[in-house]
Amino acid sequence: MSYFLELLVNGALTGLMYSMVALGIVLIYKSSGVLNFSQGALVMMGGYAVWQLTEWGLPIWLAAMAALVVMFVFGLLIERVLLRTMVGQPIIMIVMLTLGLDVFLRGFGPGLLGTEPKQLDIGVGLAPLIMGDILANRTYAVGALIALALVVLALLFFRTRLGTKLRAVSDDHVSSWSVGISVERAVAISWGLAGLCAVAGGTMWGAAQGVDWSLTALLFPAVAVVILGGIDSIVGALLGGLIIGILGSVIPGYVDSMVGGSTRDVVTSLVILLTILIRPYGMFGREDIERI
Amino acid sequence: MFYRLSGVHHTRYSQTRQLWPIPADRWQVGILLVLALAAPLYMSQLYLSSYMLPWLIFSTATLSLTLLMGMAGQLHFGFAAVMAIGAYTSIHLTRFGVPLELALLCAGLMSAVIGCLFGAAALRVKGLYLVMATLAMQFLVDWVIVNVTAISGGAVATLQTPKVRFLFVPLESLAARYYLALAWMVVVTLLILNIKRTSLGRALVAVRDKDFAAAVIGVNIFRYKLLAFFVSSFLGGVTGAILAFCFYKAVTPSQFNFDVTIQLVAMALVGGLGSVIGGFLGAGFVLLVPIVLLNLIAWLAGTGWLSISTSMMAHIPLMLYGAMIIGFLLFEPLGLAKIYDNARKYLLVWPFRHTQS
């Protein structure tokens, strides 16, 4: 029983860490209808940015703050340079564009800063968190707390004036234009916010497993999270993350020894498939009605 | 110039409806075919085996994907998995002593049946969600191949292709393997070229442009979407088997992972979605240009014009490849085929400037 509980708790914590990556995808999809396949690479770049700034002598929290600014600007730049020319193109083009960006960054980051995994010390310590007879990873716990905070912040943000504009843009581009909302700016801001999420994700995942190109692999669980939760739902990202994390921890905990490993990817794939076949718009996503 | 239209008068319907109504096009295709047939005579073994052969096979794979993505409009991000199914099926069958001709057919059928499972998702969702569903299936197939040791022999194991003969010719020499790949390429190319002119092709295009509208005018979208997945996966499966037997000669699961899928989609997009010549141009571009540019940069670094760290050097192909995808999408979304088409249209009316067709 305690084994199960331990898997459950650790899975939930991991899942919340996934939510942090997924939140970036949700923010972008919500404003522009683009599914950002490069979020994993952005997370990696966020991790690299924090690492590089600490290398230059900044204390870790200051480095994270500076990286937030850097990645916000980076997000704005991506929107300005790449996405703006793609308005109105078919979906495959935009998907491929973000995949191309993913490939490019996967070469760019490690190429610039070296391939060996970088240690990122956020001062949490390696000793596990002991709750009764359950051991939990302290870094993951801090990451989960940050993820919760980010989700709450995102929810609050969408109640502000700017957030209302973003919601309007997510509903309908043309109507937003007609009432004087700058759609381009809203989309750019959502990319910037995704950059901020990427820094949070990159820092915490980097602290948990080191910063290197393997952080881009976070994209796959994050995509599963947003599919399950609904691509345009922030709450969905949170709950989807919890579910994916728990399933991806409990099932491999019991099955891995039988079939020889890496069941986690299978669980993630199956969740994606079943969600799409049963309820394509996810748990909290908006169902689009199509007209000819 | 090359495309002289004066004096070309078609007097029968069959003449205007042939594949290449303009003589210059026929000449070009003929010359290219002769060049391809004679390639083992004038090309060194190295060029033939490491540039020409993969180009041919990946062009064929891109054409199979074009049928699905360019003509039927169904996005597929699991095509490498489909090819893997074909490759593994054919290898296991030939190991049991089934002749290669039959094994290729079975490989195609096996891929087609499993590919139709991918297609089952397409009946319910489209666009972005179809990308996700096929992507998930890619990971599932990958996992099954890696973890079922009866199929792959484990994650790091390689499976040698057995010695086989195709139509009584042993597939030992490079030339024999090259000609098999070439023959399959010609078959697939002719098929794709001609599908566009049949009712099937027109139905697929209708489904691509707007599936509800196609249903309204009486196209059975259920049937045609599945058919598109079936045919395309069949071709992909056989191509996977050809890839295993003619090029790799030993397969590992990592030769068919998600990165290969991205590569195939990139080939289709860089070439130009839905065009046949785009399949060839795109495959060649994606396969060869990073190598050429890397050599150029290495040469520049060697002469001291440019100083790059070794880790940067190792990652430059990846960066070039990503930048290439982005560049094409931004500056020429219709791909290399459009560039070729523009040049051809310019030459058609040269020395005048206004195109008619």
Interface residues (C-beta under 8 A of the other chain):
Chain A: L35 L82 T85 M86 Q89 I91 I92 M93 V95 M96 L97 L99 G100 L101 D102 V103 F104 L105 R106 G107 F108 P110 G111 L112 G114 T115 F220 V223 I227 I231 V259 G260 G261 S262 D265 V266 T268 S269 L270 I272 L273 I276 L277 P280 E290 I292
Chain B: M69 L75 A121 R124 V125 G127 L128 Y129 V131 M132 A133 L135 A136 M137 F139 L140 W143 V146 N147 K210 F212 A213 V216 I262 V265 A266 L269 L273 S311 M312 A314 H315 I316 P317 L318 M319 L320 Y321 G322 A323 M324 I325 I326 L329 L330 P333
